[in-house]
């Protein structure tokens, strides 16, 4: 490992974490000419608990990074198949002037490795097996709250080193260790997601639809909380998972392993899986949602992706917002470096609020609604009898609304958003 002890190189940017948010930050920062170092606690390829689906917003960001041709080597899907109350509905991704009408399924062990490698190709330095432990003191005269980089652990040698940097981005995921040392906390009035997933062999591994089960029941026909997913991976396997929100009354008492087992045993027969034989033990995790983690900015540091709680409560998607917030953070840091004025970074929370604030507020109210099993069951029952209504729901939940199209779906969403604007934040949180 290069000696980066005091008195040696001071980098423009240190990125803590090499996942989607960190790799996007590093790529865009390096492209802007910044001397960028990205550290990753594990060594690629490494797996992550995830549905592995790349929805249109994420595909767009990867295309913008020049990775479209790489994605074409993976399984493409064209929309969502929803199953509930004995009915099945297939919905293509909606047309959009910016985002494509397709997605991909890419296992995270592949995806994160090639995006991080792409950042290296753009000029960033990647240090794998390197964990950010704690912030370094900044140079004398720095504003309160500024940091001078990080003390990191080289896990192979067991030695600590210093990496000094003028700016730092925290992108170490939903359980952000570095963020907590820095003082970030989750607002517990916001929803938290919990999910578990595994892989099974299936002859429908290349099905053109991802599938969502909106009325999940156990082997005895009893309703169980949450929603299930089946994502064809295209390599002989499917990704099967189930998630639920903390707004569900008995959230803390739910045994996710049991939940996963029951869901696997009740998968539709067309997937032809052996529910007793996942190809590896299922893994799970918790996700802070709706921008629930803060502060998101300091004098010379920013927090991005899951570490900032940038996960959509409508559907548990976080990867698209990871790429987007990483790009936004890199742009602000490049501007701050060019102007020699770190005050630019103070705009970051407001820019996040402009982009996601109202949408996440609506999603938080939705999360409260679906915490009531009886209510969500009736809503899905009604929805499954109306293709236009379900297509509108897909557009809203995937955050694919068109600003210039004032059709029925957008008008309905605007009406909801207008009502939400009148609801005090304290009532949304309660």
C-alpha positions as CSV (number, residue, x, y, z in Angstrom):
1,X,0.0,0.0,0.0
2,X,1.2,3.4,-0.9
3,X,2.5,5.5,2.0
4,X,0.0,8.2,2.6
5,X,1.1,9.3,6.1
6,X,1.2,12.9,7.1
7,X,3.6,15.0,5.1
8,X,2.9,13.0,1.9
9,X,0.2,13.3,-0.7
10,X,-3.1,15.0,0.0
11,X,-5.7,13.8,-2.4
12,X,-8.6,15.9,-3.8
13,X,-11.2,13.3,-2.7
14,X,-11.4,10.2,-0.6
15,X,-14.4,8.0,-1.1
16,X,-15.3,5.6,1.8
17,X,-17.0,2.6,0.2
18,X,-16.8,1.0,-3.3
19,X,-20.4,0.0,-3.9
20,X,-22.8,1.7,-6.3
21,X,-22.8,5.2,-4.6
22,X,-19.0,5.1,-4.0
23,X,-18.1,3.9,-7.4
24,X,-20.3,6.5,-9.1
25,X,-18.8,9.2,-7.0
26,X,-15.3,8.1,-7.8
27,X,-16.1,7.7,-11.5
28,X,-17.6,11.2,-11.9
29,X,-15.0,12.8,-9.7
30,X,-12.1,11.2,-11.6
31,X,-13.7,12.2,-14.9
32,X,-13.8,15.8,-13.7
33,X,-10.0,15.6,-13.1
34,X,-9.9,15.1,-9.4
35,X,-7.2,13.0,-7.7
36,X,-9.6,10.4,-6.3
37,X,-9.0,7.5,-3.9
38,X,-11.8,5.0,-3.2
39,X,-11.5,2.4,-0.5
40,X,-13.5,-0.8,-0.2
41,X,-13.7,-2.8,3.0
42,X,-14.1,-6.1,1.2
43,X,-12.4,-7.5,-1.9
44,X,-14.1,-7.7,-5.3
45,X,-15.9,-9.8,-6.3
46,X,-18.0,-9.7,-3.2
47,X,-21.7,-10.4,-2.8
48,X,-24.4,-8.1,-1.3
49,X,-28.0,-8.7,-0.2
50,X,-30.0,-7.3,-3.1
51,X,-32.7,-8.2,-5.6
52,X,-30.1,-7.6,-8.3
53,X,-32.6,-5.7,-10.4
54,X,-31.5,-2.6,-12.3
55,X,-34.6,-0.5,-13.0
56,X,-34.7,2.1,-15.8
57,X,-33.3,4.9,-13.6
58,X,-30.3,2.8,-12.7
59,X,-29.8,1.7,-16.3
60,X,-29.8,5.3,-17.3
61,X,-27.0,6.2,-14.9
62,X,-24.9,3.3,-16.0
63,X,-25.4,4.3,-19.6
64,X,-24.3,7.8,-18.7
65,X,-21.1,6.3,-17.3
66,X,-20.5,4.5,-20.6
67,X,-21.4,1.0,-19.3
68,X,-24.4,0.4,-21.6
69,X,-22.4,-2.2,-23.7
70,X,-21.4,-4.0,-20.6
71,X,-25.0,-4.3,-19.4
72,X,-26.0,-5.8,-22.7
73,X,-24.2,-9.0,-21.7
74,X,-26.6,-9.5,-18.8
75,X,-30.3,-10.5,-18.6
76,X,-32.7,-7.8,-19.8
77,X,-36.3,-7.5,-18.6
78,X,-39.0,-5.5,-20.1
79,X,-41.4,-4.9,-17.2
80,X,-43.2,-6.3,-14.1
81,X,-45.6,-9.2,-13.6
82,X,-47.7,-8.5,-10.6
83,X,-49.5,-11.4,-8.9
84,X,-52.2,-11.0,-6.2
85,X,-55.6,-12.4,-5.2
86,X,-55.4,-15.1,-7.9
87,X,-54.9,-12.7,-10.7
88,X,-51.8,-12.0,-12.8
89,X,-51.0,-8.7,-14.7
90,X,-48.0,-8.0,-16.9
91,X,-46.9,-4.3,-17.3
92,X,-44.2,-3.0,-19.6
93,X,-42.0,-0.3,-18.2
94,X,-43.6,3.0,-19.2
95,X,-42.2,5.2,-22.0
96,X,-40.1,8.1,-20.7
97,X,-38.1,10.8,-22.4
98,X,-35.0,10.2,-20.2
99,X,-35.1,6.7,-18.9
100,X,-35.1,3.5,-21.0
101,X,-38.1,1.2,-21.1
102,X,-36.1,-1.8,-19.9
103,X,-34.0,-3.0,-17.0
104,X,-31.4,-5.6,-16.3
105,X,-30.7,-8.2,-13.7
106,X,-27.0,-8.2,-12.7
107,X,-25.7,-10.0,-9.6
108,X,-24.0,-7.5,-7.3
109,X,-20.8,-9.6,-7.2
110,X,-20.5,-8.8,-10.9
111,X,-22.1,-5.3,-11.0
112,X,-20.1,-3.6,-8.2
113,X,-16.9,-5.1,-9.5
114,X,-17.2,-3.7,-13.1
115,X,-18.5,-0.3,-12.0
116,X,-15.6,0.1,-9.5
117,X,-13.2,-1.1,-12.3
118,X,-14.7,1.5,-14.6
119,X,-14.0,4.2,-12.0
120,X,-10.4,3.0,-11.9
121,X,-10.3,3.3,-15.7
122,X,-11.4,6.9,-15.4
123,X,-8.4,7.6,-13.2
124,X,-9.5,6.8,-9.6
125,X,-7.4,4.7,-7.3
126,X,-9.1,1.7,-5.7
127,X,-7.8,0.2,-2.5
128,X,-9.6,-3.1,-1.7
129,X,-9.6,-4.8,1.6
130,X,-9.3,-1.4,3.2
131,X,-11.7,-0.1,5.8
132,X,-12.2,3.5,6.9
133,X,-12.0,3.6,10.7
134,X,-12.2,7.2,11.7
135,X,-11.8,10.7,10.4
136,X,-8.5,12.5,10.5
137,X,-8.1,16.0,12.0
138,X,-8.2,18.7,9.3
139,X,-5.4,21.2,8.7
140,X,-5.1,24.1,11.1
141,X,-7.6,26.9,10.4
142,X,-10.2,24.5,8.9
143,X,-13.9,25.2,9.9
144,X,-15.5,23.3,12.7
145,X,-16.7,19.9,11.5
146,X,-14.2,19.5,8.7
147,X,-12.1,16.4,8.4
148,X,-8.7,15.8,6.9
149,X,-9.2,12.3,5.5
150,X,-9.3,9.0,7.3
151,X,-7.4,6.5,9.3
152,X,-7.8,3.2,7.4
153,X,-7.1,-0.4,8.1
154,X,-5.3,-2.5,5.5
155,X,-7.1,-5.8,6.4
156,X,-4.5,-8.0,4.7
157,X,-1.6,-6.7,6.8
158,X,-3.6,-5.6,9.8
159,X,-1.9,-2.2,9.8
160,X,-3.4,1.2,10.0
161,X,-2.5,4.1,7.6
162,X,-3.6,7.6,7.0
163,X,-5.2,8.8,3.8
164,X,-5.3,12.6,3.7
165,X,-7.8,14.3,1.4
166,X,-9.3,17.7,0.9
167,X,-12.8,16.3,0.6
168,X,-14.4,13.0,1.7
169,X,-17.6,11.2,0.6
170,X,-19.1,8.6,2.9
171,X,-20.6,5.7,0.8
172,X,-20.2,2.7,3.0
173,X,-23.8,1.5,2.9
174,X,-26.8,1.2,5.1
175,X,-24.9,0.2,8.2
176,X,-22.4,3.1,7.6
177,X,-19.7,2.6,10.2
178,X,-17.7,5.7,9.1
179,X,-20.8,7.8,9.0
180,X,-21.7,6.9,12.6
181,X,-18.2,7.8,13.8
182,X,-18.7,11.1,12.0
183,X,-22.1,11.6,13.8
184,X,-24.7,10.6,11.2
185,X,-27.9,9.0,12.7
186,X,-31.1,7.7,11.3
187,X,-34.4,9.5,12.1
188,X,-36.4,6.6,13.6
189,X,-39.7,8.2,12.7
190,X,-38.9,7.3,9.1
191,X,-39.6,3.9,7.7
192,X,-37.0,1.2,7.8
193,X,-37.0,-1.7,5.4
194,X,-36.1,-5.3,6.0
195,X,-35.5,-7.9,3.3
196,X,-34.1,-11.4,2.8
197,X,-33.2,-13.1,-0.5
198,X,-31.7,-16.3,-1.9
199,X,-31.1,-18.0,-5.3
200,X,-32.8,-21.0,-6.8
201,X,-32.3,-22.9,-10.0
202,X,-35.2,-22.4,-12.4
203,X,-35.9,-23.2,-16.1
204,X,-37.4,-19.7,-16.3
205,X,-34.1,-18.0,-15.5
206,X,-34.4,-15.9,-18.6
207,X,-38.0,-14.9,-18.3
208,X,-38.6,-11.3,-19.7
209,X,-40.5,-10.2,-16.7
210,X,-39.5,-9.6,-13.1
211,X,-42.3,-10.7,-10.8
212,X,-43.8,-9.2,-7.6
213,X,-46.2,-11.0,-5.3
214,X,-48.4,-8.4,-3.6
215,X,-50.6,-10.8,-1.6
216,X,-48.1,-13.1,0.2
217,X,-49.5,-16.1,2.0
218,X,-48.0,-19.0,3.8
219,X,-48.6,-22.7,3.0
220,X,-51.8,-22.7,5.0
221,X,-53.2,-19.7,3.1
222,X,-52.7,-17.2,5.9
223,X,-51.6,-13.7,4.9
224,X,-48.1,-12.8,5.8
225,X,-46.6,-9.3,5.8
226,X,-44.6,-7.8,3.0
227,X,-44.2,-8.3,-0.7
228,X,-42.2,-10.9,-2.5
229,X,-40.1,-10.7,-5.7
230,X,-38.7,-13.1,-8.2
231,X,-36.0,-11.7,-10.5
232,X,-34.7,-14.0,-13.3
233,X,-30.9,-13.7,-13.4
234,X,-30.3,-15.3,-16.8
235,X,-27.7,-17.7,-15.6
236,X,-29.8,-20.7,-14.7
237,X,-31.0,-19.1,-11.4
238,X,-33.6,-16.7,-10.1
239,X,-33.3,-14.2,-7.2
240,X,-36.1,-14.8,-4.8
241,X,-36.8,-12.4,-1.9
242,X,-39.3,-10.9,0.4
243,X,-39.3,-7.5,2.1
244,X,-41.4,-5.6,4.6
245,X,-41.5,-2.2,6.2
246,X,-41.1,-1.1,9.8
247,X,-44.6,0.4,9.6
248,X,-46.0,-3.1,9.9
249,X,-47.2,-3.4,13.5
250,X,-45.3,-6.6,14.4
251,X,-42.2,-5.7,12.4
252,X,-39.7,-6.5,15.2
253,X,-41.3,-9.9,15.9
254,X,-41.0,-11.2,12.3
255,X,-38.6,-14.1,11.7
256,X,-37.3,-13.2,8.2
257,X,-35.8,-16.7,7.7
258,X,-39.2,-18.2,8.3
259,X,-40.8,-15.6,6.1
260,X,-38.4,-16.5,3.3
261,X,-39.0,-20.2,3.7
262,X,-42.8,-19.8,3.5
263,X,-42.6,-17.5,0.4
264,X,-40.3,-20.0,-1.4
265,X,-42.7,-22.8,-0.7
266,X,-45.6,-20.8,-2.1
267,X,-44.0,-19.5,-5.3
268,X,-46.1,-19.9,-8.4
269,X,-45.6,-23.3,-10.0
270,X,-44.3,-21.9,-13.3
271,X,-41.0,-21.1,-11.7
272,X,-40.4,-24.9,-11.1
273,X,-38.1,-24.5,-8.1
274,X,-37.2,-26.8,-5.3
275,X,-38.0,-24.6,-2.3
276,X,-35.9,-26.7,0.0
277,X,-32.7,-26.3,-2.1
278,X,-31.5,-22.7,-2.4
279,X,-28.1,-22.7,-4.1
280,X,-26.7,-20.8,-1.0
281,X,-28.0,-19.8,2.4
282,X,-30.3,-16.8,2.1
283,X,-29.0,-13.4,3.4
284,X,-30.9,-10.4,4.7
285,X,-30.4,-6.9,5.9
286,X,-32.1,-3.6,6.9
287,X,-32.4,-0.5,4.8
288,X,-32.9,3.1,6.1
289,X,-35.3,4.8,3.7
290,X,-36.6,8.1,2.4
291,X,-33.5,10.1,3.1
292,X,-33.7,9.3,6.8
293,X,-30.0,9.6,7.7
294,X,-28.3,12.9,8.5
295,X,-26.6,15.2,8.5
296,X,-25.8,14.6,4.8
297,X,-23.2,17.3,4.5
298,X,-20.3,18.8,6.5
299,X,-17.8,21.6,5.7
300,X,-15.8,19.3,3.4
301,X,-17.7,16.0,3.3
302,X,-20.9,14.5,1.9
303,X,-23.0,11.3,2.5
304,X,-24.4,9.4,-0.4
305,X,-26.5,6.3,-1.3
306,X,-27.7,3.9,1.4
307,X,-25.4,5.7,3.9
308,X,-27.7,8.7,3.5
309,X,-30.9,6.6,3.6
310,X,-31.5,7.2,-0.1
311,X,-33.8,4.2,-0.6
312,X,-37.3,4.4,-2.1
313,X,-40.0,3.3,0.5
314,X,-42.4,2.5,-2.4
315,X,-40.4,-0.5,-3.5
316,X,-37.1,-0.8,-1.6
317,X,-35.0,0.4,-4.6
318,X,-31.7,2.0,-3.6
319,X,-29.3,1.4,-6.4
320,X,-30.6,4.0,-8.7
321,X,-30.5,6.7,-6.0
322,X,-27.0,5.5,-5.1
323,X,-25.8,6.2,-8.6
324,X,-27.7,9.5,-8.7
325,X,-26.5,10.9,-5.3
326,X,-22.9,9.8,-6.0
327,X,-23.0,11.7,-9.3
328,X,-24.5,14.8,-7.6
329,X,-21.9,14.7,-4.8
330,X,-19.0,14.4,-7.3
331,X,-20.3,17.3,-9.3
332,X,-20.5,19.6,-6.2
333,X,-17.0,18.5,-5.0
334,X,-15.6,19.2,-8.5
335,X,-17.2,22.6,-8.4
336,X,-15.9,23.3,-4.9
337,X,-12.4,22.3,-6.0
338,X,-12.5,24.4,-9.1
339,X,-13.6,27.5,-7.1
340,X,-11.6,26.8,-4.1
341,X,-14.7,27.3,-2.0
342,X,-16.1,24.4,0.0
343,X,-19.2,26.4,0.9
344,X,-20.6,25.0,-2.3
345,X,-21.2,21.7,-0.5
346,X,-23.8,23.2,1.7
347,X,-26.2,23.1,-1.2
348,X,-26.2,19.3,-1.2
349,X,-29.1,18.8,1.2
350,X,-31.3,21.3,-0.6
351,X,-30.5,19.7,-4.0
352,X,-31.5,16.3,-2.6
353,X,-34.7,17.8,-1.2
354,X,-35.5,19.4,-4.6
355,X,-35.0,16.1,-6.4
356,X,-36.5,13.7,-3.9
357,X,-38.1,15.5,-1.0
358,X,-41.8,15.6,-2.1
359,X,-41.5,12.1,-3.6
360,X,-40.1,10.6,-0.5
361,X,-42.7,12.4,1.6
362,X,-45.5,10.8,-0.5
363,X,-43.7,7.5,-0.1
364,X,-43.5,7.8,3.7
365,X,-47.3,8.3,3.8
366,X,-47.7,5.2,1.5
367,X,-45.4,3.3,3.9
368,X,-47.8,4.1,6.7
369,X,-50.8,2.9,4.7
370,X,-49.3,-0.5,3.7
371,X,-48.3,-1.1,7.4
372,X,-52.0,-2.0,7.7
373,X,-52.4,-5.5,6.3
374,X,-56.1,-5.3,5.9
375,X,-55.9,-1.9,4.0
376,X,-53.1,-3.0,1.7
377,X,-55.0,-6.2,0.9
378,X,-58.0,-4.3,-0.2
379,X,-56.0,-1.8,-2.2
380,X,-54.2,-4.5,-4.1
381,X,-57.6,-6.3,-4.7
382,X,-59.0,-3.2,-6.3
383,X,-55.8,-2.5,-8.3
384,X,-55.6,-6.0,-9.7
385,X,-58.9,-5.4,-11.5
386,X,-57.6,-2.3,-13.3
387,X,-54.6,-2.4,-15.7
388,X,-54.5,1.5,-16.0
389,X,-54.5,1.9,-12.3
390,X,-51.7,-0.7,-11.8
391,X,-49.7,0.9,-14.6
392,X,-50.0,4.2,-12.9
393,X,-48.9,2.6,-9.7
394,X,-45.9,1.1,-11.4
395,X,-44.9,4.6,-12.9
396,X,-45.2,6.2,-9.4
397,X,-43.5,3.5,-7.5
398,X,-40.5,3.3,-9.9
399,X,-40.3,7.1,-9.9
400,X,-40.8,7.4,-13.7
401,X,-43.2,10.2,-13.9
402,X,-43.0,12.5,-17.0
403,X,-42.9,16.2,-16.2
404,X,-44.2,17.2,-19.6
405,X,-47.0,14.6,-19.8
406,X,-50.1,15.7,-17.9
407,X,-52.0,12.5,-18.4
408,X,-54.2,10.8,-15.9
409,X,-51.4,9.1,-14.0
410,X,-49.4,12.3,-13.6
411,X,-52.5,14.3,-12.7
412,X,-53.4,11.8,-10.1
413,X,-49.9,11.9,-8.6
414,X,-50.0,15.7,-8.7
415,X,-53.2,15.7,-6.7
416,X,-51.7,13.3,-4.1
417,X,-48.5,15.4,-4.0
418,X,-50.6,18.6,-3.5
419,X,-52.4,17.1,-0.6
420,X,-49.1,15.9,0.9
421,X,-47.7,19.4,0.7
422,X,-50.4,20.4,3.2
423,X,-49.6,17.7,5.6
424,X,-47.1,18.8,8.3
425,X,-43.9,16.8,8.5
426,X,-44.7,15.9,12.1
427,X,-47.9,14.2,11.0
428,X,-46.1,12.2,8.3
429,X,-43.6,11.1,10.9
430,X,-46.1,10.2,13.6
